[in-house]
Amino acid sequence: MNVLEMIKKEFNVDENRTYLMGHSMGGAGTIYLGVKYASIWAAIGAEAPATSPAGIFPSNYSLAPARNVPMIIVQGDMDTLVPVTGTRLWIDQMKELKMTHEYVEVAGGDHGSVLTTGAPDIFAFFAKHSKAAR
């Protein structure tokens, strides 16, 4: 968050199009910071979010504070480090909260492959969402 503030001071940042994205533990951090600082983000994108090792689960970490922030998750169905079953629980919570969301489950995708296969989906999702449009 300190780096974000430094970037805002140094560059012309469109606060209606500030996005948060991460992979693996960065994906877990994306969900955590995306919820904790929901008012900042136009949309959130996580690839293979390793929330289990981070100790955050849909059962103990509600997405409700970020219910108005569009979210996309990209997950490989053959990921042995971040099992798809855990990611699907986050998607279930998004559905329960009626969040604007997208879930891309990559058939045959593993933990690393979603970095390249998922990026176009995430950037396209970001392009469709801004805070001004909400």
N, C-alpha and C positions, 0 to 999 in steps of 0.2 A: 504494500500500500504506500510505503514511503517512496518507492521508485515511481509509482504512478503519479504521485504528487510532484516529484521532480520533473517528470516528463511534461506534465501539464504546465509547469512554469517555463519550461524551455521551448516547447513547441505549441503550435496552434492545434489544439485537440478539440474535435467535435464531440462534445459531451452527450450528444444524442446518438452517437455511433461509437461508443466505447464498449469493447467486447472483451470477454475473458475466455481463454481456451487453454487446455492442458491435456497431457497424455499420462496415463498410468498414475503415479503418485501426484503428478501435476493435474491429472483429471480429478483426483480426490480433492486436491487443493482448490480446483476450480469450483467444484460443488460447494465446498466449505465456504470459500470467500464469496462465491456467487450468492449464497444465501445470507451470509453475515453482512455483506455490503450490497444488498440487492438494489438499492436505489441508484447505484452508480452505473449498472450495466444495461446496455441495449439488448444484449442476448448473451447466453452462456453456451459454450461447447466443450464437451468432454469426450476424450477417446480412451476406451478401456480404463475407466476410472477405478483405481485401486483403493476403494474406500474401506474395504475390510481391514487391511493392515493399518490404515489410518484410524481405525476404531469408529468410523461413522457408518451407520446402517440406516435404512429407512425406518427401522423400529426405534432408533434413538436420535435421529436427526431429521427433523421435519423440513421439507422444502417450502412449507407454507409462507414464510416471510418473502420468498421469491416467486410466489404463485403468479405474479404479473410479469415475470421476466421470461421471455421465450428461451427454451433450452433444447439443445440437440445432444444426443449421445450416439457415438459410433462404437460398436462392439463386434469383435470377431467371434463367431460361434465355436471356433476351435481354440480359443485362448485358454491355455492351461494355467497362466498366472492370475488372470482375472476371469473367473468363470462367468459365463453368460447368464447363469441362473441368478447371480447376485445383481447384475445390471438390470435384469428384467424386473426386479423388485423396485428399483428406482422408477422405472417406467410405469409400473402399477401405481406408485404414489403420485406421479405426474397426472395420470388419468383420473385418479380419485380427486385431486385438487383442481381438475379441469384446466390444467396449465396448457398454454400453447407450447407444444413440443414436437420433436421429430425423433424417431429412433431408427437408426440404420444398423441392422444386424448383417454383418458381412459373412456370407456363406463361405466356409473354408478359411476365414480370416483368423490370424493369430494375433498375439500381443503386439508385435511390431508392425505387421503389415497394414494395420488400420491407420498408421501414421500417414501413409501415402494414399491409400484408397479412400480414406475418410475425409481428408482435407478439402477436396472440392465440394463435398456435401456440406461441410461446416461453413465454408466461405460463402456458398450459395445461400445457406440459411441466414447467415449474418447479413448478407446483402438485402434480404427481404424484411429485416427487422431494425427499427430504430425507436428510440424512446419517444421521439416526436410523433410517431405513428400510433402510439398506444393511447 
